[in-house]
Amino acid sequence: MKRILLPLLALLALPTNLIASEKVNLTEADVSEISANAMLTGSLLTLCYGLEKGYITKEQRQSMLSYNLSLYNALHKNEAIKKEDQTLVLGKVLNIFPNCFTEVKRDK
């Protein structure tokens, strides 16, 4: 087991060092889109958790969702990938809280 553990740890550490040394050129728009996606993910997770625990109603969730989507649309400037990003974020949230947005139809 010890023979396998050390090479495995070295393997896991190596790609991290290579990636950390690469220079990444992010534009202000890229940072804004990353922030928008993170904000949307956090707000959806919070809404679903609150709904699951009974802290908010479906109507309150809907109202807060509308507000959060308007913030998201203001931050996410790239219209070409906005829908794709929203779909990815919603998919991640539905993997954690599958009953949160029952009105969303999922392909299995």
Summary of the structure (lengths in Angstrom):
residues: 108
radius of gyration: 18.9
end to end distance: 38.7
largest distance: 57.0
contacts: 242
relative contact order: 0.12
helix: 76%
strand: 0%
